[in-house]
Amino acid sequence: MSERDVFERRLEAAVRDYVEAAPTQIDAARLTDSLATSVPRMRRLVPRPAWRLPGLGFSWILVVLGLLAMMGLGLVASGALRDVHLLPAPSTPSQPLETPPAVIAPPVTASPIAETPQPSVAPSAGTPVEIGFVLPSGYTGESGPQLAGLEAALEAAGYSAPIRISSDSASEKTEVEALIEQGIKVLVLAAWDSTAAAAAADEARAAGVKVIAYDRPILGTASVDYRVTFANMAVGAAQAQYLIERAGTTTGNSLYLYAGNAADDNTFVFFEGAWETLQPKIADGTFVIRNSSEAVALQGKATLTHAQQAAIIAQVDTQWSSDVAHDLAIRDLAAAPPANGTAFILAPNDWTAGAFSDAFAADPGVGSFYVTGQDADQAWVQRLIDGTQGMTVFKDPRTLAQDAIAGAVAFLAGRTPVATTTTNNGSIDVPTKASAIVTVTIDNIQAALIDTGFYQAGDFTGTWPGKP
């Protein structure tokens, strides 16, 4: 190997060392020493200019080194290199750059900037989190603004928490397991199926995770620490009261009963509240049940057992689906049209209420109808304004989310969350925070939904009392 080749290899090694070390400060002595061994190799890296004198060999190198040494001494004397230090090269070299930088810039001292952490609804995989949510897919669509309310509450509280969506009980369990793997300390679970969700709750408890039942109960397990919900008996009672007020002193009014989903235990609570309010008016002849033989057979009973409720719900179960609700309405109108052309419809929520309204309005045998709702979804609040739906029950999802987050934070701090009642889930009495509901008609849209900031007046067309 020629002397030139040896020098060239040494220079390449020196350049790589400097690039890999990525120095932001330069030691003058080390720089001078390095140049003394490496500068001769510059002939390979820097193209020879046309004016270069040929054949000077090592004498030319010595001249260059002398000039550089003099410049270095001058810089040190002037103080330019007084505070410069070369960072040590890393012990394990990184991948060398193909093209070394032409200029090594001096370090820049930036002023500190105060950063405000922003919450993230879906942290990336592997990010440690303390609180995790699993909601059924209906919460992102038909069933109301639950997801938006939860996201807003998390943002307001300054928390980062993944919100995972389940499509059935099996995927729900999978999502819970994924959160456990992320290291959550508190699981907030809105059950897809109140009974099947017990398996996911048991798995979380086995991993040392606190379990909060969100909105819907989790049944048949002791692995539930807390529940946040609304006064759901009051929901059914409010729906029933609206129908009673519209019936007034008239009798023989055709009543169509419908329910949510038998897999959701809240359905039974809603129906129970409605039945206990309606039953006296069924017994005195104000209403005549038109679409459930099981309900007719039990109409003399002021209270129903769970099994009796289940028998009725099986005949009028909408599965929280507008399509199923529409099909049930067509079936019932064909079999038992309203006796006097006026129908009173106990619809479990807004989405099904819209389907019932469309079906009953399209039937030539129906002159008028009254239909209940729940959730205060925007499109169905518009129906209140338009007169195609009579009422809805507003369960502010912001309140539910705030209650869930407050409960989770209490658990993380080793405290006991605030409870206003208990829920017996068939295994234990679960401490429960039950928030109030609001009955909304066109008369109080402004106060209940717009003045509270849940909606803006511009979200709707038409007019209503108190509209700004």
BAGU-823397 format. One record per residue (C-alpha): residue number from 1; residue in one letter; x, y, z. Coordinates in nm, 3 decimals. Each point is the difference from the previous one (the first is absolute). Example, Ala and Ser with C-alpha at 12.3 -4.5 7.8 and 13.67 -1.06 7.14 Angstrom:
# residues 2
KETI     i   aa         x         y         z
KETI     1    a     1.230    -0.450     0.780
KETI     2    s     0.137     0.344    -0.066
***
This chain:
# residues 468
KETI     i   aa         x         y         z
KETI     1    m     0.000     0.000     0.000
KETI     2    s     0.143     0.337    -0.098
KETI     3    e     0.070     0.279     0.239
KETI     4    r    -0.276     0.200    -0.164
KETI     5    d    -0.252    -0.276     0.059
KETI     6    v     0.097    -0.021     0.367
KETI     7    f    -0.050     0.376     0.043
KETI     8    e    -0.333    -0.009    -0.179
KETI     9    r    -0.136    -0.273     0.226
KETI    10    r     0.113     0.188     0.308
KETI    11    l    -0.178     0.312    -0.119
KETI    12    e    -0.323    -0.189    -0.073
KETI    13    a     0.009    -0.148     0.351
KETI    14    a     0.058     0.345     0.150
KETI    15    v    -0.293     0.152    -0.192
KETI    16    r    -0.230    -0.284     0.103
KETI    17    d     0.099     0.042     0.364
KETI    18    y    -0.087     0.370    -0.008
KETI    19    v    -0.331    -0.055    -0.182
KETI    20    e    -0.110    -0.280     0.230
KETI    21    a     0.090     0.192     0.311
KETI    22    a    -0.203     0.294    -0.138
KETI    23    p     0.195     0.253     0.205
KETI    24    t    -0.162     0.330     0.076
KETI    25    q     0.316     0.131     0.165
KETI    26    i     0.362    -0.036    -0.123
KETI    27    d     0.316    -0.043     0.206
KETI    28    a     0.278     0.202    -0.164
KETI    29    a     0.283    -0.231     0.104
KETI    30    r    -0.180    -0.312    -0.117
KETI    31    l    -0.092     0.167    -0.327
KETI    32    t     0.365     0.097    -0.060
KETI    33    d     0.122    -0.352     0.081
KETI    34    s    -0.257    -0.156    -0.231
KETI    35    l     0.084     0.231    -0.282
KETI    36    a     0.367    -0.078     0.042
KETI    37    t    -0.073    -0.364    -0.089
KETI    38    s    -0.294     0.045    -0.231
KETI    39    v     0.051     0.313    -0.210
KETI    40    p     0.227    -0.174    -0.252
KETI    41    r    -0.301    -0.212    -0.089
KETI    42    m    -0.195     0.310    -0.109
KETI    43    r     0.147    -0.054    -0.344
KETI    44    r    -0.249    -0.281    -0.048
KETI    45    l    -0.311     0.167     0.134
KETI    46    v     0.053     0.348    -0.144
KETI    47    p     0.044     0.029    -0.379
KETI    48    r     0.336     0.146    -0.094
KETI    49    p    -0.049     0.361    -0.120
KETI    50    a     0.150     0.097    -0.334
KETI    51    w     0.241     0.243     0.166
KETI    52    r     0.146    -0.253     0.245
KETI    53    l     0.378    -0.038    -0.022
KETI    54    p     0.081    -0.362    -0.079
KETI    55    g     0.260    -0.222     0.153
KETI    56    l     0.058     0.179     0.332
KETI    57    g    -0.072    -0.320     0.197
KETI    58    f     0.074     0.009     0.373
KETI    59    s     0.156     0.343    -0.006
KETI    60    w    -0.335     0.145    -0.109
KETI    61    i    -0.170    -0.193     0.280
KETI    62    l     0.241     0.140     0.257
KETI    63    v    -0.070     0.353    -0.126
KETI    64    v    -0.376    -0.054     0.039
KETI    65    l     0.045    -0.146     0.348
KETI    66    g     0.212     0.293     0.101
KETI    67    l    -0.261     0.246    -0.119
KETI    68    l    -0.276    -0.187     0.180
KETI    69    a     0.200    -0.014     0.320
KETI    70    m     0.061     0.374    -0.014
KETI    71    m    -0.371     0.063    -0.061
KETI    72    g    -0.092    -0.224     0.294
KETI    73    l     0.234     0.180     0.233
KETI    74    g    -0.141     0.332    -0.112
KETI    75    l    -0.355    -0.116     0.065
KETI    76    v     0.088    -0.125     0.345
KETI    77    a     0.174     0.325     0.077
KETI    78    s    -0.304     0.199    -0.108
KETI    79    g    -0.229    -0.211     0.216
KETI    80    a    -0.204    -0.133    -0.292
KETI    81    l     0.074    -0.361     0.098
KETI    82    r     0.032     0.057     0.371
KETI    83    d    -0.326    -0.172     0.096
KETI    84    v    -0.016    -0.256    -0.279
KETI    85    h     0.010    -0.370     0.092
KETI    86    l    -0.031    -0.301    -0.223
KETI    87    l    -0.267    -0.251     0.102
KETI    88    p     0.132    -0.356     0.025
KETI    89    a    -0.090    -0.235    -0.279
KETI    90    p    -0.267    -0.261     0.089
KETI    91    s     0.132    -0.340     0.107
KETI    92    t    -0.210    -0.176    -0.262
KETI    93    p     0.018     0.181    -0.336
KETI    94    s    -0.328     0.069    -0.178
KETI    95    q    -0.052    -0.057    -0.370
KETI    96    p     0.239     0.236    -0.186
KETI    97    l    -0.146     0.271    -0.216
KETI    98    e     0.058    -0.039    -0.369
KETI    99    t     0.081     0.370    -0.036
KETI   100    p     0.158     0.174     0.300
KETI   101    p    -0.137     0.345     0.077
KETI   102    a     0.195     0.286    -0.150
KETI   103    v    -0.041     0.220     0.309
KETI   104    i    -0.017    -0.088     0.368
KETI   105    a    -0.213     0.270     0.156
KETI   106    p     0.066     0.128     0.351
KETI   107    p    -0.258    -0.090     0.265
KETI   108    v    -0.309     0.216     0.031
KETI   109    t    -0.142     0.073     0.342
KETI   110    a    -0.378     0.023    -0.021
KETI   111    s    -0.219     0.173     0.254
KETI   112    p    -0.211    -0.248     0.198
KETI   113    i    -0.362    -0.025    -0.114
KETI   114    a    -0.271    -0.105     0.242
KETI   115    e    -0.193    -0.286    -0.150
KETI   116    t    -0.362    -0.083     0.083
KETI   117    p    -0.068    -0.373    -0.041
KETI   118    q    -0.294    -0.069    -0.225
KETI   119    p    -0.222    -0.303     0.067
KETI   120    s    -0.026    -0.268    -0.264
KETI   121    v    -0.307    -0.217    -0.040
KETI   122    a     0.200    -0.278    -0.163
KETI   123    p     0.361    -0.024     0.113
KETI   124    s     0.229    -0.202    -0.222
KETI   125    a     0.063    -0.365     0.074
KETI   126    g     0.235    -0.049     0.289
KETI   127    t    -0.068     0.340     0.158
KETI   128    p    -0.060    -0.053     0.375
KETI   129    v    -0.346     0.114     0.107
KETI   130    e    -0.188    -0.016     0.329
KETI   131    i    -0.362     0.020    -0.117
KETI   132    g    -0.152    -0.186    -0.295
KETI   133    f    -0.350     0.006    -0.149
KETI   134    v    -0.188    -0.262    -0.201
KETI   135    l    -0.330     0.109    -0.158
KETI   136    p    -0.238    -0.193    -0.227
KETI   137    s    -0.007     0.112    -0.362
KETI   138    g    -0.349     0.144     0.039
KETI   139    y     0.142     0.272     0.220
KETI   140    t     0.179     0.147    -0.300
KETI   141    g    -0.308     0.012    -0.222
KETI   142    e    -0.364    -0.073     0.052
KETI   143    s    -0.023     0.010     0.376
KETI   144    g     0.103     0.357     0.056
KETI   145    p     0.293     0.235     0.057
KETI   146    q     0.161    -0.215     0.270
KETI   147    l     0.340    -0.012    -0.167
KETI   148    a     0.014     0.375    -0.064
KETI   149    g    -0.099     0.071     0.359
KETI   150    l     0.266    -0.234     0.132
KETI   151    e     0.271     0.151    -0.220
KETI   152    a    -0.097     0.351     0.115
KETI   153    a     0.005    -0.102     0.365
KETI   154    l     0.342    -0.164    -0.034
KETI   155    e     0.136     0.313    -0.168
KETI   156    a    -0.144     0.223     0.271
KETI   157    a     0.150    -0.220     0.271
KETI   158    g     0.338    -0.006    -0.173
KETI   159    y     0.018    -0.379    -0.019
KETI   160    s     0.128    -0.226    -0.272
KETI   161    a    -0.198    -0.322    -0.027
KETI   162    p    -0.056    -0.248    -0.280
KETI   163    i    -0.363    -0.047    -0.102
KETI   164    r    -0.044    -0.339    -0.163
KETI   165    i    -0.317    -0.099    -0.185
KETI   166    s    -0.152    -0.348     0.016
KETI   167    s    -0.226    -0.155    -0.264
KETI   168    d    -0.121    -0.292     0.211
KETI   169    s     0.076    -0.173     0.329
KETI   170    a     0.298    -0.189    -0.141
KETI   171    s     0.168     0.313    -0.136
KETI   172    e    -0.082     0.178     0.325
KETI   173    k     0.202    -0.256     0.193
KETI   174    t     0.284     0.031    -0.252
KETI   175    e     0.006     0.380     0.042
KETI   176    v     0.004    -0.034     0.378
KETI   177    e     0.293    -0.241    -0.021
KETI   178    a     0.188     0.247    -0.220
KETI   179    l    -0.047     0.273     0.260
KETI   180    i     0.119    -0.230     0.276
KETI   181    e     0.313    -0.063    -0.207
KETI   182    q     0.051     0.378    -0.018
KETI   183    g     0.011     0.008     0.378
KETI   184    i    -0.326     0.176     0.087
KETI   185    k    -0.091     0.032     0.366
KETI   186    v    -0.369     0.082    -0.057
KETI   187    l    -0.234    -0.145    -0.266
KETI   188    v    -0.314     0.190    -0.094
KETI   189    l    -0.228    -0.242    -0.184
KETI   190    a    -0.335     0.062    -0.170
KETI   191    a    -0.118    -0.357    -0.041
KETI   192    w    -0.100    -0.130    -0.341
KETI   193    d    -0.197    -0.271     0.178
KETI   194    s    -0.048     0.057     0.373
KETI   195    t     0.033    -0.369     0.086
KETI   196    a     0.279    -0.094    -0.241
KETI   197    a     0.207     0.298     0.116
KETI   198    a     0.061    -0.177     0.332
KETI   199    a     0.281    -0.203    -0.161
KETI   200    a     0.188     0.315    -0.100
KETI   201    a    -0.052     0.151     0.345
KETI   202    d     0.131    -0.317     0.166
KETI   203    e     0.312     0.009    -0.215
KETI   204    a     0.063     0.363     0.088
KETI   205    r    -0.046    -0.069     0.371
KETI   206    a     0.245    -0.292    -0.020
KETI   207    a     0.257     0.245    -0.141
KETI   208    g    -0.052     0.238     0.292
KETI   209    v    -0.204     0.250    -0.204
KETI   210    k    -0.292     0.193     0.149
KETI   211    v    -0.320    -0.037    -0.205
KETI   212    i    -0.257     0.277    -0.054
KETI   213    a    -0.326    -0.093    -0.174
KETI   214    y    -0.077     0.287    -0.237
KETI   215    d    -0.370     0.067    -0.058
KETI   216    r    -0.100    -0.366    -0.027
KETI   217    p     0.037    -0.244     0.290
KETI   218    i     0.231    -0.301    -0.004
KETI   219    l    -0.196    -0.292     0.138
KETI   220    g     0.076    -0.318     0.192
KETI   221    t     0.350     0.080     0.125
KETI   222    a     0.168     0.144     0.307
KETI   223    s     0.271     0.153    -0.221
KETI   224    v    -0.168     0.340    -0.026
KETI   225    d     0.120     0.279     0.226
KETI   226    y    -0.221     0.291    -0.102
KETI   227    r    -0.269     0.105    -0.246
KETI   228    v    -0.087     0.332    -0.159
KETI   229    t    -0.342     0.036    -0.158
KETI   230    f    -0.316     0.206    -0.001
KETI   231    a    -0.325    -0.034     0.189
KETI   232    n    -0.123    -0.251    -0.258
KETI   233    m    -0.329    -0.082     0.172
KETI   234    a    -0.073     0.371    -0.035
KETI   235    v     0.064    -0.023    -0.378
KETI   236    g    -0.284    -0.248    -0.052
KETI   237    a    -0.222     0.189     0.242
KETI   238    a     0.058     0.327    -0.189
KETI   239    q    -0.087    -0.164    -0.332
KETI   240    a    -0.318    -0.148     0.147
KETI   241    q    -0.098     0.328     0.162
KETI   242    y     0.023     0.180    -0.334
KETI   243    l    -0.250    -0.247    -0.154
KETI   244    i    -0.232     0.030     0.297
KETI   245    e    -0.002     0.379    -0.024
KETI   246    r    -0.082    -0.015    -0.372
KETI   247    a    -0.284    -0.242     0.060
KETI   248    g    -0.157     0.226     0.260
KETI   249    t    -0.345    -0.115     0.102
KETI   250    t    -0.069    -0.201    -0.314
KETI   251    t    -0.038    -0.378     0.012
KETI   252    g     0.057    -0.294    -0.232
KETI   253    n     0.321     0.143    -0.141
KETI   254    s     0.208    -0.245    -0.207
KETI   255    l     0.335    -0.063     0.175
KETI   256    y     0.299    -0.157    -0.176
KETI   257    l     0.276    -0.117     0.233
KETI   258    y     0.359    -0.044    -0.117
KETI   259    a     0.331    -0.073     0.174
KETI   260    g     0.372     0.033    -0.067
KETI   261    n     0.196    -0.324     0.003
KETI   262    a    -0.044    -0.297     0.232
KETI   263    a     0.380    -0.039     0.016
KETI   264    d     0.029     0.345     0.160
KETI   265    d    -0.119    -0.006     0.360
KETI   266    n    -0.078     0.373    -0.019
KETI   267    t    -0.286    -0.101    -0.232
KETI   268    f    -0.169    -0.174     0.291
KETI   269    v     0.048     0.301     0.227
KETI   270    f    -0.142     0.240    -0.261
KETI   271    f    -0.296    -0.231    -0.061
KETI   272    e    -0.059    -0.047     0.372
KETI   273    g    -0.018     0.374     0.056
KETI   274    a    -0.239     0.042    -0.292
KETI   275    w    -0.222    -0.292     0.100
KETI   276    e    -0.042     0.107     0.362
KETI   277    t    -0.107     0.346    -0.118
KETI   278    l    -0.227    -0.118    -0.283
KETI   279    q    -0.161    -0.299     0.170
KETI   280    p    -0.258     0.196     0.203
KETI   281    k    -0.111     0.174    -0.321
KETI   282    i    -0.020    -0.334    -0.178
KETI   283    a    -0.208    -0.142     0.286
KETI   284    d    -0.245     0.293    -0.005
KETI   285    g    -0.053    -0.021    -0.377
KETI   286    t     0.195     0.311    -0.106
KETI   287    f     0.222    -0.222    -0.215
KETI   288    v    -0.058    -0.325    -0.187
KETI   289    i     0.310    -0.204    -0.080
KETI   290    r     0.001    -0.088    -0.372
KETI   291    n     0.322    -0.185    -0.074
KETI   292    s     0.094    -0.244     0.279
KETI   293    s    -0.210    -0.292     0.115
KETI   294    e     0.237    -0.052     0.293
KETI   295    a    -0.055     0.359     0.115
KETI   296    v    -0.375    -0.038    -0.031
KETI   297    a     0.012    -0.315     0.213
KETI   298    l     0.195     0.187     0.271
KETI   299    q    -0.177     0.335    -0.016
KETI   300    g    -0.158    -0.047     0.341
KETI   301    k     0.339    -0.016     0.173
KETI   302    a     0.144     0.326     0.131
KETI   303    t     0.350    -0.149     0.018
KETI   304    l     0.158    -0.272    -0.208
KETI   305    t     0.268    -0.255     0.072
KETI   306    h     0.308    -0.008    -0.218
KETI   307    a    -0.135    -0.312    -0.173
KETI   308    q    -0.334     0.170    -0.071
KETI   309    q     0.176     0.302    -0.143
KETI   310    a     0.214    -0.230    -0.214
KETI   311    a    -0.311    -0.165    -0.145
KETI   312    i    -0.136     0.339    -0.111
KETI   313    i     0.333     0.131    -0.124
KETI   314    a     0.047    -0.311    -0.214
KETI   315    q    -0.306     0.107    -0.201
KETI   316    v     0.098     0.366    -0.040
KETI   317    d     0.384    -0.005    -0.002
KETI   318    t     0.140     0.255    -0.248
KETI   319    q     0.365    -0.098     0.067
KETI   320    w     0.061     0.375     0.005
KETI   321    s    -0.026    -0.018    -0.382
KETI   322    s    -0.200     0.235    -0.222
KETI   323    d    -0.044    -0.273    -0.259
KETI   324    v    -0.139    -0.245     0.254
KETI   325    a    -0.221     0.273     0.145
KETI   326    h    -0.140     0.083    -0.343
KETI   327    d    -0.079    -0.367    -0.069
KETI   328    l    -0.175    -0.035     0.337
KETI   329    a    -0.210     0.308    -0.072
KETI   330    i    -0.110    -0.133    -0.339
KETI   331    r    -0.088    -0.334     0.160
KETI   332    d    -0.199     0.159     0.281
KETI   333    l    -0.186     0.246    -0.221
KETI   334    a    -0.104    -0.283    -0.228
KETI   335    a    -0.117    -0.216     0.290
KETI   336    a    -0.150     0.267     0.225
KETI   337    p    -0.045     0.352    -0.142
KETI   338    p    -0.093     0.273     0.250
KETI   339    a    -0.367    -0.024     0.088
KETI   340    n    -0.078     0.370    -0.038
KETI   341    g     0.285     0.101    -0.230
KETI   342    t     0.222     0.129     0.281
KETI   343    a     0.301    -0.197     0.121
KETI   344    f     0.202     0.031     0.322
KETI   345    i     0.345    -0.150    -0.050
KETI   346    l     0.246    -0.088     0.276
KETI   347    a     0.325     0.015    -0.200
KETI   348    p     0.315    -0.082     0.202
KETI   349    n     0.235     0.254    -0.160
KETI   350    d     0.024     0.265    -0.271
KETI   351    w     0.133    -0.226    -0.273
KETI   352    t    -0.290    -0.241     0.030
KETI   353    a    -0.241     0.290     0.051
KETI   354    g     0.095     0.132    -0.344
KETI   355    a    -0.079    -0.336    -0.160
KETI   356    f    -0.333    -0.021     0.180
KETI   357    s    -0.089     0.355    -0.098
KETI   358    d     0.072    -0.071    -0.366
KETI   359    a    -0.198    -0.324    -0.002
KETI   360    f    -0.304     0.134     0.186
KETI   361    a    -0.005     0.325    -0.200
KETI   362    a    -0.003    -0.198    -0.324
KETI   363    d    -0.291    -0.221     0.104
KETI   364    p    -0.336     0.125    -0.134
KETI   365    g    -0.177    -0.132     0.308
KETI   366    v     0.194     0.231     0.232
KETI   367    g    -0.125     0.354     0.035
KETI   368    s     0.234     0.109     0.279
KETI   369    f     0.249    -0.152     0.238
KETI   370    y     0.212     0.077     0.303
KETI   371    v     0.344    -0.159     0.031
KETI   372    t     0.260     0.009     0.275
KETI   373    g     0.379     0.001    -0.029
KETI   374    q     0.327     0.000     0.186
KETI   375    d     0.356     0.141    -0.048
KETI   376    a    -0.078     0.343    -0.151
KETI   377    d     0.184    -0.083    -0.322
KETI   378    q     0.028     0.305    -0.222
KETI   379    a    -0.212    -0.130    -0.290
KETI   380    w    -0.277    -0.092     0.239
KETI   381    v     0.010     0.330     0.184
KETI   382    q    -0.069     0.142    -0.345
KETI   383    r    -0.301    -0.232    -0.011
KETI   384    l    -0.126     0.160     0.321
KETI   385    i     0.021     0.336    -0.173
KETI   386    d    -0.168    -0.137    -0.313
KETI   387    g    -0.277    -0.165     0.201
KETI   388    t     0.068    -0.360    -0.106
KETI   389    q     0.115    -0.109     0.346
KETI   390    g    -0.147     0.106     0.330
KETI   391    m     0.276    -0.037     0.256
KETI   392    t     0.342    -0.137     0.076
KETI   393    v     0.187    -0.073     0.320
KETI   394    f     0.333     0.179     0.027
KETI   395    k     0.269    -0.193     0.183
KETI   396    d     0.296     0.233    -0.033
KETI   397    p     0.293    -0.220    -0.108
KETI   398    r     0.237     0.263     0.131
KETI   399    t    -0.132    -0.066     0.350
KETI   400    l     0.039    -0.376    -0.037
KETI   401    a     0.353     0.039    -0.131
KETI   402    q     0.093     0.241     0.279
KETI   403    d    -0.137    -0.244     0.259
KETI   404    a     0.201    -0.285    -0.153
KETI   405    i     0.323     0.201    -0.008
KETI   406    a    -0.054     0.124     0.356
KETI   407    g    -0.053    -0.358     0.115
KETI   408    a     0.312    -0.120    -0.180
KETI   409    v     0.212     0.281     0.143
KETI   410    a    -0.128    -0.082     0.349
KETI   411    f     0.106    -0.362    -0.042
KETI   412    l     0.344     0.103    -0.127
KETI   413    a     0.042     0.218     0.308
KETI   414    g    -0.108    -0.281     0.233
KETI   415    r    -0.331     0.165     0.084
KETI   416    t    -0.361    -0.123    -0.020
KETI   417    p    -0.211     0.163    -0.276
KETI   418    v    -0.320     0.181     0.088
KETI   419    a    -0.311    -0.220    -0.021
KETI   420    t    -0.363     0.107     0.026
KETI   421    t    -0.156    -0.347    -0.004
KETI   422    t     0.081    -0.364    -0.073
KETI   423    t    -0.075    -0.237    -0.286
KETI   424    n    -0.054    -0.366     0.074
KETI   425    n     0.156    -0.188    -0.290
KETI   426    g    -0.108    -0.345     0.113
KETI   427    s     0.322    -0.054     0.189
KETI   428    i     0.075     0.313     0.203
KETI   429    d    -0.137     0.346     0.069
KETI   430    v     0.216     0.225    -0.216
KETI   431    p     0.059     0.358     0.129
KETI   432    t    -0.163     0.221    -0.261
KETI   433    k    -0.004     0.367    -0.098
KETI   434    a    -0.338     0.064    -0.170
KETI   435    s    -0.034     0.342    -0.164
KETI   436    a    -0.324     0.181    -0.070
KETI   437    i    -0.181    -0.003    -0.334
KETI   438    v    -0.188     0.282    -0.175
KETI   439    t    -0.324    -0.033    -0.194
KETI   440    v     0.026     0.214    -0.314
KETI   441    t    -0.286     0.126    -0.213
KETI   442    i    -0.010     0.292    -0.240
KETI   443    d    -0.082     0.221     0.298
KETI   444    n     0.337    -0.041     0.174
KETI   445    i     0.243    -0.072    -0.285
KETI   446    q     0.163     0.337     0.059
KETI   447    a     0.054    -0.041     0.374
KETI   448    a     0.091    -0.370     0.003
KETI   449    l     0.212    -0.039    -0.312
KETI   450    i     0.120     0.336    -0.131
KETI   451    d     0.051     0.215     0.308
KETI   452    t     0.200    -0.288     0.150
KETI   453    g     0.235     0.006    -0.300
KETI   454    f    -0.080    -0.353    -0.114
KETI   455    y    -0.129     0.130    -0.333
KETI   456    q     0.010     0.334    -0.179
KETI   457    a    -0.313     0.175    -0.126
KETI   458    g     0.150    -0.014    -0.348
KETI   459    d    -0.008    -0.381     0.012
KETI   460    f    -0.374     0.015    -0.064
KETI   461    t    -0.248     0.158    -0.239
KETI   462    g    -0.341     0.137     0.083
KETI   463    t    -0.105     0.168     0.318
KETI   464    w    -0.065    -0.093     0.362
KETI   465    p    -0.079     0.185     0.322
KETI   466    g     0.292     0.209     0.120
KETI   467    k     0.198    -0.028    -0.323
KETI   468    p     0.255     0.286    -0.007
***
